């Protein structure tokens, strides 16, 4: 979904809003019975401005640009009443999850 790396805050917001209307949005119910919508955004490496997975033990630490991107995507997701999460089977899969209440018609 996200093909452009190093997006600014407004681009992130528009892409997350667009993803809420995407055909690949699925309804999910978690272990606690909470129902929400979820859409796959892409792999961590395809989203990250550096194109790398920044593991805490990795010698190639996170850059300021990458850190700003991940902080922005988390903040924007929160503004849209959602969260950014990673996949259960593959933690490099990134999803945008949002409440049904704010799902656009």
Backbone as CSV, one residue per row, in Angstrom:
resi,resn,N_x,N_y,N_z,CA_x,CA_y,CA_z,C_x,C_y,C_z
1,UNK,0.824,-1.186,0.000,0.000,0.000,0.000,0.869,1.252,0.000
2,UNK,1.806,1.346,0.923,2.700,2.504,0.994,3.901,2.226,0.109
3,UNK,4.026,2.941,-0.972,5.148,2.731,-1.867,6.191,3.824,-1.725
4,UNK,5.795,4.946,-1.192,6.689,6.088,-1.071,7.298,6.119,0.324
5,UNK,8.604,6.098,0.397,9.279,6.115,1.699,9.526,7.546,2.143
6,UNK,9.543,7.750,3.451,9.859,9.065,3.997,8.725,10.063,3.846
7,UNK,7.508,9.607,4.018,6.349,10.482,3.867,6.266,11.487,5.008
8,UNK,5.700,12.644,4.690,5.468,13.623,5.759,4.145,13.313,6.445
9,UNK,3.853,14.055,7.495,2.678,13.797,8.336,1.363,13.847,7.552
10,UNK,1.212,14.836,6.673,-0.024,14.958,5.890,-0.178,13.799,4.912
11,UNK,0.921,13.361,4.311,0.858,12.212,3.406,0.481,10.943,4.168
12,UNK,1.041,10.783,5.370,0.710,9.636,6.203,-0.773,9.655,6.547
13,UNK,-1.281,10.822,6.947,-2.687,10.948,7.327,-3.602,10.592,6.157
14,UNK,-3.288,11.099,4.983,-4.121,10.812,3.818,-4.083,9.326,3.470
15,UNK,-2.919,8.713,3.540,-2.820,7.296,3.215,-3.542,6.420,4.238
16,UNK,-3.485,6.791,5.513,-4.226,6.028,6.514,-5.728,6.192,6.321
17,UNK,-6.166,7.419,6.005,-7.592,7.639,5.738,-8.032,6.814,4.532
18,UNK,-7.228,6.814,3.483,-7.547,6.027,2.294,-7.584,4.537,2.615
19,UNK,-6.686,4.095,3.485,-6.641,2.667,3.825,-7.903,2.229,4.558
20,UNK,-8.563,3.158,5.244,-9.794,2.832,5.960,-10.913,2.459,4.984
21,UNK,-10.796,2.893,3.749,-11.797,2.610,2.723,-11.357,1.485,1.786
22,UNK,-10.160,0.958,2.006,-9.572,-0.051,1.129,-10.397,-1.341,1.138
23,UNK,-10.418,-2.032,0.014,-11.161,-3.285,-0.106,-10.574,-4.398,0.757
24,UNK,-9.309,-4.272,1.145,-8.655,-5.321,1.926,-8.899,-5.185,3.428
25,UNK,-9.718,-4.208,3.843,-10.039,-4.036,5.258,-10.843,-5.252,5.728
26,UNK,-10.429,-5.810,6.854,-11.147,-6.954,7.414,-11.622,-6.626,8.822
27,UNK,-12.692,-7.268,9.225,-13.207,-7.105,10.578,-12.561,-8.172,11.450
28,UNK,-12.062,-7.764,12.615,-11.344,-8.658,13.517,-11.967,-8.561,14.904
29,UNK,-12.070,-9.696,15.585,-12.487,-9.713,16.981,-11.336,-10.303,17.777
30,UNK,-10.852,-9.553,18.768,-9.712,-10.034,19.554,-10.169,-10.956,20.683
31,UNK,-9.218,-11.450,21.461,-9.500,-12.386,22.553,-10.418,-11.801,23.615
32,UNK,-10.442,-10.480,23.723,-11.274,-9.818,24.734,-12.662,-9.476,24.207
33,UNK,-12.955,-9.867,22.962,-14.266,-9.615,22.387,-14.403,-8.267,21.705
34,UNK,-13.339,-7.486,21.626,-13.367,-6.179,20.967,-13.333,-6.386,19.450
35,UNK,-14.253,-5.761,18.740,-14.296,-5.866,17.282,-13.800,-4.565,16.676
36,UNK,-12.941,-4.685,15.674,-12.368,-3.522,14.999,-12.034,-3.888,13.563
37,UNK,-11.658,-2.904,12.794,-11.238,-3.102,11.412,-9.717,-3.114,11.365
38,UNK,-9.172,-3.869,10.430,-7.722,-3.970,10.284,-7.370,-3.997,8.801
39,UNK,-6.315,-3.277,8.440,-5.852,-3.268,7.059,-4.331,-3.387,7.047
40,UNK,-3.831,-4.235,6.158,-2.400,-4.457,6.005,-1.788,-3.259,5.277
41,UNK,-0.765,-2.653,5.885,-0.108,-1.497,5.269,1.121,-1.892,4.462
42,UNK,1.763,-2.962,4.861,2.972,-3.406,4.179,3.964,-3.961,5.176
43,UNK,5.129,-4.325,4.678,6.167,-4.823,5.574,6.891,-3.645,6.214
44,UNK,7.491,-3.899,7.351,8.248,-2.864,8.050,9.279,-2.255,7.107
45,UNK,9.991,-3.121,6.366,11.061,-2.642,5.485,10.528,-1.791,4.330
46,UNK,9.318,-2.096,3.844,8.774,-1.286,2.744,8.279,0.068,3.240
47,UNK,7.911,0.152,4.515,7.433,1.407,5.086,8.560,2.280,5.624
48,UNK,9.566,1.667,6.187,10.658,2.389,6.837,11.444,3.230,5.828
49,UNK,11.703,4.495,6.128,12.448,5.351,5.204,13.830,4.799,4.839
50,UNK,14.459,4.051,5.737,15.771,3.456,5.450,15.654,2.086,4.795
51,UNK,14.443,1.515,4.818,14.236,0.199,4.225,14.831,-0.938,5.042
52,UNK,15.034,-0.701,6.348,15.642,-1.720,7.213,14.757,-1.969,8.424
53,UNK,14.921,-3.160,8.996,14.270,-3.476,10.255,15.246,-3.094,11.355
54,UNK,14.845,-2.209,12.249,15.731,-1.690,13.293,15.551,-2.484,14.578
55,UNK,16.282,-3.558,14.683,16.228,-4.396,15.881,17.108,-3.780,16.958
56,UNK,16.685,-3.917,18.211,17.399,-3.296,19.327,18.861,-3.754,19.413
57,UNK,19.153,-4.970,18.986,20.517,-5.497,19.049,21.312,-5.249,17.767
58,UNK,20.676,-4.663,16.780,21.312,-4.451,15.485,22.353,-3.336,15.544
59,UNK,23.470,-3.524,14.855,24.491,-2.471,14.830,24.072,-1.252,14.003
60,UNK,23.097,-1.415,13.117,22.624,-0.278,12.313,21.417,0.341,12.992
61,UNK,21.673,1.160,13.981,20.608,1.780,14.782,19.652,2.603,13.944
62,UNK,18.555,2.950,14.554,17.509,3.720,13.875,17.987,5.157,13.653
63,UNK,17.705,5.688,12.480,18.078,7.065,12.167,16.985,8.004,12.671
64,UNK,17.293,9.275,12.762,16.309,10.266,13.207,15.132,10.318,12.240
65,UNK,15.424,10.203,10.959,14.377,10.231,9.938,13.399,9.071,10.115
66,UNK,13.939,7.877,10.368,13.091,6.700,10.568,12.291,6.820,11.860
67,UNK,12.941,7.291,12.906,12.262,7.456,14.186,11.106,8.447,14.062
68,UNK,11.327,9.538,13.343,10.269,10.530,13.138,9.103,9.930,12.352
69,UNK,9.407,9.116,11.350,8.356,8.488,10.558,7.484,7.597,11.437
70,UNK,8.109,6.719,12.236,7.346,5.783,13.065,6.571,6.511,14.159
71,UNK,7.129,7.575,14.696,6.389,8.375,15.689,5.188,9.051,15.030
72,UNK,5.387,9.571,13.819,4.295,10.241,13.099,3.179,9.279,12.747
73,UNK,3.524,8.101,12.274,2.476,7.156,11.870,1.670,6.703,13.092
74,UNK,2.336,6.554,14.238,1.627,6.198,15.477,0.680,7.332,15.906
75,UNK,1.166,8.580,15.863,0.346,9.730,16.257,-0.852,9.908,15.340
76,UNK,-0.614,9.817,14.047,-1.704,9.986,13.084,-2.735,8.872,13.254
77,UNK,-2.285,7.660,13.462,-3.211,6.544,13.694,-4.070,6.834,14.923
78,UNK,-3.460,7.358,15.969,-4.205,7.722,17.177,-5.236,8.804,16.919
79,UNK,-4.880,9.795,16.103,-5.814,10.862,15.751,-7.032,10.313,15.008
80,UNK,-6.819,9.211,14.281,-7.902,8.575,13.530,-8.565,7.463,14.349
81,UNK,-8.328,7.478,15.664,-8.900,6.511,16.601,-8.471,5.084,16.279
82,UNK,-7.197,4.934,15.926,-6.666,3.619,15.609,-5.275,3.429,16.178
83,UNK,-4.686,2.304,15.852,-3.328,1.985,16.274,-2.586,1.302,15.135
84,UNK,-1.281,1.321,15.256,-0.420,0.586,14.340,0.040,-0.655,15.090
85,UNK,-0.073,-1.812,14.458,0.357,-3.040,15.112,1.148,-3.899,14.143
86,UNK,1.833,-4.881,14.695,2.587,-5.811,13.858,1.861,-7.144,13.824
87,UNK,2.194,-7.948,12.839,1.527,-9.232,12.657,1.886,-10.238,13.728
88,UNK,0.976,-11.162,13.963,1.232,-12.214,14.939,2.264,-13.198,14.421
89,UNK,2.089,-13.668,13.215,3.011,-14.648,12.644,4.306,-14.036,12.164
90,UNK,4.233,-12.821,11.685,5.408,-12.123,11.168,5.405,-10.701,11.724
91,UNK,6.280,-10.421,12.690,6.277,-9.088,13.309,6.702,-7.962,12.370
92,UNK,7.161,-8.301,11.160,7.503,-7.240,10.218,6.299,-6.822,9.380
93,UNK,5.169,-7.525,9.494,3.928,-7.113,8.839,3.295,-6.018,9.680
94,UNK,2.950,-4.895,9.047,2.405,-3.746,9.754,0.941,-3.538,9.354
95,UNK,0.093,-3.373,10.383,-1.344,-3.199,10.190,-1.816,-1.898,10.839
96,UNK,-2.843,-1.321,10.252,-3.551,-0.190,10.840,-4.883,-0.742,11.324
97,UNK,-5.124,-0.638,12.621,-6.367,-1.130,13.219,-7.152,0.053,13.753
98,UNK,-8.460,0.066,13.479,-9.285,1.195,13.890,-10.671,0.715,14.275
99,UNK,-11.316,1.487,15.127,-12.636,1.122,15.636,-13.689,1.206,14.540
100,UNK,-14.685,0.341,14.661,-15.795,0.340,13.704,-16.557,1.652,13.705
101,UNK,-16.631,2.302,14.842,-17.406,3.536,14.982,-16.944,4.615,14.011
102,UNK,-15.641,4.696,13.782,-15.120,5.758,12.920,-14.914,5.293,11.495
103,UNK,-15.292,4.081,11.189,-15.127,3.565,9.833,-16.020,4.335,8.867
104,UNK,-15.425,4.953,7.847,-16.237,5.768,6.926,-17.173,4.923,6.073
105,UNK,-18.356,5.419,5.835,-19.359,4.697,5.034,-19.022,4.755,3.566
